[in-house]
Amino acid sequence: MSRVSLYQQDPRTASRNASEKRFRAYGLSAIIIALLALVWLLISIFSNGLPAFKQTFLTYPVTLDAAILDKTGARDPAVLAKATTMTYEKVLLQSLDAEIKARGIDVGALNPKKLGNLISGEAPATLRARVLADPSLIGQTVVVNVLAGGRIDGYFKGRVTMESAALDKNTSPEQLALAEKLKAAGLLEIRLNPGFLTMPDASDKRPEAAGLGIAIIGSLYMMAVVLLLALPIGVAASVYLEEFAPKNKFTDLIEVNIANLAAVPSIVYGILGLAIFINMIGLPTSAPIVGGLVLTLMTLPRIIIPTRAALKAVPPSIRDAALGVGASRLQTVTHHVLPLAMPGILTGTIIGLAQALGETAPLLLIGMVAFVRDFPEAPPAGLFDPAAALPVQIYNWTTRGDPGFVERASGAIIVLLVFLIAMNAVAIYLRRKFERRW
């Protein structure tokens, strides 16, 4: 009989150890590939989206000529309102031409009319609103900070080149060369643009003026509706099913349906919301109240399931001790079980809200993709006003042809990621802070 040393592997042991090493290598490779894909995705998003938080501005003095803006001289708001954005565009271009000549900047073959593409189409409307808010400005010379045109902004961000400008009807190499001279003279600069987070959406021809203001407010309104409805309903349903409901076929059917509803595609909830809340009840389309109700239906199963898990995690001895000292079933649940399960409930709720915040398909079906320029009012009236949402705004911008909107969409993705990361960080903090070990 041959002896086998414990320090020498037999073929079977060597094969098993080699298989284990290969399995570990496969798992490590999968993790590395996933991390590389995530890093590549984040680099792509941030490299395309960070420029959206900066914008090219023109800063120069503008003479608000009373002979053009208020021929009567009465400063009557009704008369002043008759001056259109085209009139204010003329004022802006005249002042820009005068400032260029005063500084001795060579414009080449460009005439004052061709200076128009240097200024965003949003600038006249901005100046008009400023004058209407303070008519005493008429007749004065004020310094304005106006958005540069989308092509000019794209040139300084690398989207537009001299070669592409020669083929573009919206700009020309001469205008780009003049923009460089204006930057050298201090009239044009690139700086942070808070308007990206506060301004409303803009038309297809004004990507430089598009902002997330209405989309952020619409998302906050919808999340408020979801929180106010889904949290109490979801927790109440979970407590009943886990603590009070008898175990029979009816409750088994409810539990199976809740589990199935959590896996239903989100677009199905959009069809349901369109049929019930809009077509049947008659609520307005593109309103945060409808979006909130649809997202509430979608979020309920995602709150009920983790809430029941949190209630199950409370040891039975807690219930037995409370019942043993004379507490009722309701007192046992409200005074002992719910407080101990609250960290898990809050964690599940926050994660459910984060998932709802990123949903797009159901909101498209209820009209949240509509172009909205007016900010909604404060709640509760604002819940019925037209609004947008962050994920839908991202989808909307990606469907537009101008490359400036692709930059805007990537910037909006960064904003959405910040919200999602913040909400998940809060969930992790609550779980770690209030976690109980039994």
C-alpha positions as CSV (number, residue, x, y, z in Angstrom):
1,M,0.0,0.0,0.0
2,S,1.5,3.3,-1.1
3,R,1.6,6.3,1.2
4,V,0.3,9.7,0.1
5,S,1.9,12.8,1.6
6,L,-0.3,15.5,2.9
7,Y,2.1,18.1,1.5
8,Q,1.8,16.7,-2.0
9,Q,-1.5,17.3,-4.0
10,D,-3.0,14.5,-5.8
11,P,-4.4,15.1,-9.4
12,R,-8.0,15.5,-8.1
13,T,-7.0,18.1,-5.5
14,A,-4.9,20.0,-7.9
15,S,-7.7,20.1,-10.4
16,R,-10.2,21.3,-7.8
17,N,-7.8,24.0,-6.6
18,A,-7.2,25.1,-10.2
19,S,-11.0,25.3,-10.8
20,E,-11.4,27.4,-7.7
21,K,-8.6,29.8,-8.9
22,R,-10.3,30.1,-12.3
23,F,-13.7,30.8,-10.7
24,R,-12.1,33.6,-8.5
25,A,-10.4,35.0,-11.6
26,Y,-13.7,35.0,-13.5
27,G,-15.4,36.8,-10.6
28,L,-12.6,39.3,-10.3
29,S,-12.6,39.9,-14.0
30,A,-16.4,40.5,-14.0
31,I,-16.0,43.1,-11.2
32,I,-13.2,44.9,-13.1
33,I,-15.1,44.9,-16.3
34,A,-18.2,46.3,-14.5
35,L,-16.1,49.0,-12.8
36,L,-14.4,50.0,-16.0
37,A,-17.8,50.2,-17.8
38,L,-19.1,52.4,-14.9
39,V,-16.0,54.6,-15.0
40,W,-16.3,55.0,-18.8
41,L,-20.0,55.9,-18.5
42,L,-19.3,58.5,-15.8
43,I,-16.4,60.0,-17.7
44,S,-18.6,60.2,-20.8
45,I,-21.4,61.9,-18.9
46,F,-19.3,64.3,-17.0
47,S,-17.1,65.3,-20.0
48,N,-20.2,66.0,-22.1
49,G,-22.3,67.5,-19.3
50,L,-20.0,69.7,-17.2
51,P,-19.7,72.4,-20.0
52,A,-23.5,72.9,-19.6
53,F,-22.9,74.5,-16.2
54,K,-20.8,77.2,-17.9
55,Q,-22.0,79.6,-20.5
56,T,-20.6,82.3,-22.8
57,F,-21.8,85.8,-21.9
58,L,-21.5,89.2,-23.5
59,T,-21.1,92.1,-21.1
60,Y,-21.4,95.7,-22.5
61,P,-23.3,98.9,-22.0
62,V,-26.6,99.3,-23.7
63,T,-28.4,102.6,-24.2
64,L,-32.1,102.2,-23.7
65,D,-33.2,104.9,-26.2
66,A,-36.5,106.4,-25.2
67,A,-37.2,107.4,-28.8
68,I,-37.3,103.7,-29.7
69,L,-38.8,102.1,-26.5
70,D,-41.2,104.8,-25.4
71,K,-42.0,107.3,-28.0
72,T,-44.8,108.9,-25.9
73,G,-42.5,109.5,-22.9
74,A,-45.4,108.7,-20.5
75,R,-43.8,105.4,-19.2
76,D,-47.2,103.8,-19.5
77,P,-46.8,100.0,-19.0
78,A,-49.4,99.3,-21.6
79,V,-47.4,101.3,-24.2
80,L,-44.1,99.9,-23.1
81,A,-45.5,96.4,-23.5
82,K,-46.1,97.1,-27.2
83,A,-42.3,97.2,-27.8
84,T,-41.5,93.6,-29.1
85,T,-38.4,91.6,-28.6
86,M,-37.4,92.6,-32.2
87,T,-37.3,96.2,-31.0
88,Y,-35.1,95.2,-28.0
89,E,-32.9,93.2,-30.3
90,K,-32.3,96.3,-32.4
91,V,-31.3,98.2,-29.3
92,L,-28.9,95.5,-28.2
93,L,-27.2,95.3,-31.6
94,Q,-26.9,99.1,-32.0
95,S,-25.2,99.3,-28.6
96,L,-23.0,96.3,-29.4
97,D,-21.9,97.9,-32.7
98,A,-21.2,101.2,-30.9
99,E,-19.1,99.5,-28.2
100,I,-17.1,97.6,-30.9
101,K,-16.4,100.8,-32.7
102,A,-15.5,102.6,-29.5
103,R,-12.9,100.0,-28.7
104,G,-11.5,100.0,-32.2
105,I,-12.2,96.3,-32.9
106,D,-12.0,95.4,-36.5
107,V,-15.2,93.6,-37.6
108,G,-14.0,92.9,-41.1
109,A,-16.8,92.4,-43.6
110,L,-19.5,92.0,-41.0
111,N,-22.2,94.7,-40.9
112,P,-24.2,95.5,-37.8
113,K,-27.0,93.3,-39.0
114,K,-24.7,90.2,-39.1
115,L,-23.8,90.8,-35.5
116,G,-27.1,89.3,-34.6
117,N,-25.8,85.7,-34.3
118,L,-23.4,86.8,-31.6
119,I,-26.3,87.4,-29.2
120,S,-28.7,84.7,-28.1
121,G,-32.3,85.0,-29.2
122,E,-33.2,84.9,-25.5
123,A,-31.3,88.2,-24.8
124,P,-34.0,90.6,-26.2
125,A,-36.7,88.9,-24.1
126,T,-34.5,89.1,-21.0
127,L,-33.8,92.8,-21.5
128,R,-37.5,93.5,-22.3
129,A,-38.6,91.8,-19.0
130,R,-36.0,93.9,-17.1
131,V,-37.3,97.2,-18.6
132,L,-41.0,96.3,-18.0
133,A,-40.2,95.5,-14.4
134,D,-38.4,98.9,-14.0
135,P,-39.5,101.5,-16.6
136,S,-37.2,104.1,-15.0
137,L,-34.3,102.4,-16.9
138,I,-35.5,103.9,-20.2
139,G,-33.3,106.7,-21.3
140,Q,-30.3,105.4,-19.3
141,T,-27.2,103.4,-20.3
142,V,-27.1,100.1,-18.3
143,V,-24.5,97.3,-18.4
144,V,-26.1,94.1,-19.5
145,N,-24.9,90.5,-19.3
146,V,-26.6,88.6,-22.1
147,L,-26.1,85.1,-23.4
148,A,-24.0,84.7,-26.5
149,G,-25.4,82.8,-29.4
150,G,-25.4,79.0,-29.4
151,R,-22.8,78.7,-32.1
152,I,-20.5,81.2,-30.4
153,D,-20.8,79.2,-27.1
154,G,-20.2,76.0,-29.0
155,Y,-17.1,77.4,-30.6
156,F,-15.5,78.2,-27.2
157,K,-16.5,74.7,-25.9
158,G,-15.2,72.9,-28.9
159,R,-18.4,71.9,-30.6
160,V,-18.1,74.3,-33.5
161,T,-15.0,74.8,-35.6
162,M,-14.0,77.3,-38.4
163,E,-14.6,74.5,-40.9
164,S,-18.1,73.6,-39.7
165,A,-18.9,77.3,-39.4
166,A,-18.2,77.7,-43.1
167,L,-21.0,75.2,-43.9
168,D,-23.4,76.6,-41.2
169,K,-26.0,79.1,-42.2
170,N,-26.4,80.2,-38.5
171,T,-22.8,81.4,-38.2
172,S,-19.6,82.1,-40.2
173,P,-15.9,82.0,-39.7
174,E,-15.9,85.8,-39.6
175,Q,-18.3,85.8,-36.7
176,L,-16.2,83.3,-34.8
177,A,-13.1,85.4,-35.4
178,L,-14.9,88.5,-34.1
179,A,-15.9,86.5,-31.0
180,E,-12.3,85.8,-30.3
181,K,-11.5,89.5,-30.5
182,L,-14.4,90.3,-28.2
183,K,-13.1,87.8,-25.7
184,A,-9.6,89.3,-25.9
185,A,-11.2,92.8,-25.3
186,G,-13.0,91.6,-22.2
187,L,-16.5,91.9,-23.7
188,L,-17.0,88.2,-23.9
189,E,-16.3,85.6,-21.2
190,I,-17.2,82.0,-20.2
191,R,-18.4,81.7,-16.6
192,L,-20.7,79.6,-14.4
193,N,-24.3,79.7,-15.5
194,P,-26.8,79.4,-12.6
195,G,-29.5,79.8,-15.2
196,F,-29.0,76.2,-16.2
197,L,-30.7,75.2,-12.9
198,T,-33.2,78.0,-12.7
199,M,-34.3,78.9,-16.3
200,P,-37.2,77.2,-18.2
201,D,-36.8,75.2,-21.3
202,A,-36.1,77.0,-24.6
203,S,-37.0,76.5,-28.2
204,D,-35.0,74.4,-30.6
205,K,-33.1,77.4,-31.9
206,R,-31.9,78.5,-28.4
207,P,-30.0,75.7,-26.7
208,E,-27.9,78.2,-24.8
209,A,-31.0,79.4,-23.0
210,A,-32.5,76.1,-22.0
211,G,-32.6,75.4,-18.3
212,L,-33.9,72.8,-15.8
213,G,-35.9,75.2,-13.5
214,I,-39.4,73.9,-14.4
215,A,-38.2,70.3,-14.6
216,I,-36.7,70.4,-11.1
217,I,-39.8,72.0,-9.6
218,G,-42.1,69.5,-11.4
219,S,-40.0,66.6,-10.1
220,L,-40.1,68.0,-6.5
221,Y,-43.9,68.4,-6.7
222,M,-44.3,64.8,-7.9
223,M,-42.0,63.4,-5.2
224,A,-44.0,65.3,-2.6
225,V,-47.2,63.7,-3.9
226,V,-45.6,60.3,-3.9
227,L,-44.3,60.7,-0.4
228,L,-47.6,62.0,1.0
229,L,-49.6,59.1,-0.5
230,A,-47.3,56.1,-0.9
231,L,-45.7,56.2,2.5
232,P,-48.8,56.1,4.7
233,I,-50.7,53.8,2.4
234,G,-47.7,51.5,1.9
235,V,-46.9,51.3,5.6
236,A,-50.5,50.8,6.6
237,A,-50.9,48.0,4.1
238,S,-47.7,46.4,5.3
239,V,-48.7,46.5,8.9
240,Y,-52.1,45.0,8.2
241,L,-50.8,42.2,6.1
242,E,-47.9,41.4,8.5
243,E,-49.5,41.9,11.9
244,F,-53.3,41.7,11.6
245,A,-54.4,40.0,8.4
246,P,-55.5,36.3,8.8
247,K,-53.5,33.8,6.8
248,N,-55.9,32.6,4.1
249,K,-56.2,32.3,0.4
250,F,-57.4,35.9,0.1
251,T,-54.3,37.4,1.8
252,D,-52.1,35.0,-0.2
253,L,-53.6,36.3,-3.4
254,I,-52.9,39.9,-2.2
255,E,-49.3,39.1,-1.5
256,V,-48.8,37.4,-4.8
257,N,-50.3,40.4,-6.6
258,I,-48.1,42.9,-4.7
259,A,-45.0,40.9,-5.7
260,N,-46.2,40.8,-9.3
261,L,-47.0,44.5,-9.4
262,A,-43.4,45.3,-8.3
263,A,-42.2,43.6,-11.6
264,V,-44.8,45.3,-13.9
265,P,-43.1,47.5,-16.6
266,S,-43.4,51.2,-15.7
267,I,-45.1,52.0,-19.0
268,V,-48.1,49.9,-18.0
269,Y,-48.6,52.3,-15.1
270,G,-48.5,55.2,-17.5
271,I,-51.2,53.6,-19.6
272,L,-53.3,53.1,-16.4
273,G,-52.8,56.7,-15.4
274,L,-53.7,58.0,-18.8
275,A,-56.9,55.9,-18.8
276,I,-58.0,56.6,-15.2
277,F,-56.7,60.0,-14.1
278,I,-56.9,61.9,-17.4
279,N,-59.5,60.2,-19.6
280,M,-61.9,59.1,-16.8
281,I,-61.4,61.6,-14.0
282,G,-60.4,64.5,-16.3
283,L,-57.2,65.7,-14.5
284,P,-55.0,68.0,-16.7
285,T,-52.3,66.5,-18.8
286,S,-48.6,67.3,-18.0
287,A,-49.6,68.1,-14.4
288,P,-47.5,67.1,-11.4
289,I,-50.6,65.7,-9.6
290,V,-51.1,63.2,-12.4
291,G,-47.4,62.3,-12.5
292,G,-47.4,61.9,-8.7
293,L,-50.5,59.6,-8.7
294,V,-49.0,57.4,-11.4
295,L,-45.7,57.2,-9.6
296,T,-47.5,56.5,-6.3
297,L,-49.1,53.4,-7.9
298,M,-45.8,52.3,-9.2
299,T,-44.0,52.9,-5.9
300,L,-46.5,51.3,-3.5
301,P,-45.3,47.7,-4.1
302,R,-41.7,48.9,-3.8
303,I,-42.5,50.3,-0.3
304,I,-44.7,47.5,0.9
305,I,-42.2,44.7,0.2
306,P,-39.2,46.2,2.2
307,T,-41.6,47.5,4.9
308,R,-42.9,43.9,5.5
309,A,-39.3,42.7,5.5
310,A,-38.5,45.3,8.2
311,L,-41.5,44.2,10.3
312,K,-40.5,40.6,10.0
313,A,-37.0,41.5,11.2
314,V,-38.3,42.6,14.6
315,P,-38.0,39.5,16.9
316,P,-41.2,37.9,18.1
317,S,-40.0,38.2,21.6
318,I,-40.6,42.0,21.4
319,R,-44.3,41.3,20.6
320,D,-44.6,38.6,23.2
321,A,-43.1,40.8,25.9
322,A,-45.5,43.7,25.1
323,L,-48.5,41.4,25.0
324,G,-47.4,39.8,28.2
325,V,-47.5,43.1,30.1
326,G,-51.1,43.8,28.9
327,A,-50.6,45.8,25.7
328,S,-53.1,45.4,23.0
329,R,-52.2,44.3,19.5
330,L,-52.4,47.9,18.2
331,Q,-50.3,49.2,21.1
332,T,-47.7,46.5,20.5
333,V,-47.4,47.4,16.8
334,T,-47.5,51.2,17.2
335,H,-45.3,51.5,20.4
336,H,-42.8,48.7,19.8
337,V,-42.8,47.1,16.4
338,L,-43.1,50.1,14.2
339,P,-40.4,52.2,16.0
340,L,-37.9,49.3,15.8
341,A,-38.7,48.7,12.1
342,M,-38.7,52.4,11.2
343,P,-35.1,52.5,9.9
344,G,-35.9,49.7,7.4
345,I,-39.1,51.4,6.4
346,L,-37.4,54.7,5.8
347,T,-34.7,53.1,3.8
348,G,-37.2,51.3,1.6
349,T,-39.2,54.4,1.1
350,I,-36.2,56.6,0.1
351,I,-35.0,53.9,-2.4
352,G,-38.5,53.7,-3.8
353,L,-38.7,57.5,-4.2
354,A,-35.3,57.4,-5.9
355,Q,-36.5,54.8,-8.4
356,A,-39.6,56.9,-9.0
357,L,-37.6,60.0,-9.6
358,G,-35.8,58.4,-12.5
359,E,-38.8,57.0,-14.3
360,T,-39.5,58.3,-17.8
361,A,-41.9,56.0,-19.6
362,P,-45.1,56.6,-17.5
363,L,-44.6,60.3,-17.6
364,L,-44.3,60.4,-21.4
365,L,-47.8,58.9,-21.7
366,I,-49.5,61.5,-19.4
367,G,-48.0,64.4,-21.4
368,M,-45.1,65.5,-19.2
369,V,-43.0,65.8,-22.4
370,A,-44.9,69.0,-23.3
371,F,-43.0,72.2,-23.9
372,V,-43.6,74.4,-20.8
373,R,-42.2,77.9,-20.4
374,D,-44.3,79.1,-17.4
375,F,-43.3,78.1,-13.9
376,P,-46.0,76.4,-11.9
377,E,-47.5,78.1,-8.9
378,A,-46.9,77.1,-5.3
379,P,-48.9,74.0,-4.1
380,P,-51.6,73.1,-4.0
381,A,-52.6,75.1,-7.1
382,G,-49.3,74.4,-8.7
383,L,-49.9,70.7,-8.7
384,F,-52.4,71.2,-11.4
385,D,-50.3,73.5,-13.6
386,P,-48.3,72.1,-16.6
387,A,-44.7,71.1,-15.7
388,A,-41.9,68.9,-16.8
389,A,-39.7,66.4,-15.0
390,L,-36.0,65.7,-14.9
391,P,-36.0,62.4,-16.8
392,V,-38.5,63.5,-19.3
393,Q,-36.5,66.8,-19.9
394,I,-33.4,64.7,-20.6
395,Y,-35.4,62.5,-23.1
396,N,-36.7,65.7,-24.7
397,W,-33.3,67.3,-25.2
398,T,-31.8,64.1,-26.6
399,T,-34.4,64.1,-29.4
400,R,-33.4,67.6,-30.6
401,G,-31.0,68.1,-33.4
402,D,-28.7,70.9,-32.1
403,P,-25.6,69.5,-30.4
404,G,-26.1,72.1,-27.7
405,F,-29.0,70.1,-26.4
406,V,-26.9,67.0,-26.1
407,E,-24.6,69.0,-23.8
408,R,-27.7,70.1,-21.9
409,A,-29.0,66.5,-21.6
410,S,-25.7,65.3,-20.2
411,G,-25.7,68.2,-17.7
412,A,-29.3,67.3,-16.7
413,I,-28.1,63.6,-16.2
414,I,-25.5,64.9,-13.7
415,V,-28.2,66.8,-11.8
416,L,-30.4,63.7,-11.7
417,L,-27.4,61.6,-10.6
418,V,-26.7,64.1,-7.8
419,F,-30.3,63.8,-6.5
420,L,-30.2,60.0,-6.7
421,I,-26.9,59.7,-5.0
422,A,-28.0,62.0,-2.3
423,M,-31.2,60.1,-1.7
424,N,-29.4,56.7,-1.6
425,A,-26.8,58.2,0.8
426,V,-29.5,59.3,3.1
427,A,-31.0,55.8,3.0
428,I,-27.5,54.2,3.8
429,Y,-27.0,56.7,6.6
430,L,-30.4,55.9,8.2
431,R,-29.8,52.2,7.9
432,R,-26.3,52.5,9.5
433,K,-27.4,54.9,12.3
434,F,-30.5,53.1,13.5
435,E,-29.6,49.5,12.6
436,R,-30.5,47.0,15.3
437,R,-28.7,43.7,15.8
438,W,-30.8,41.1,17.5
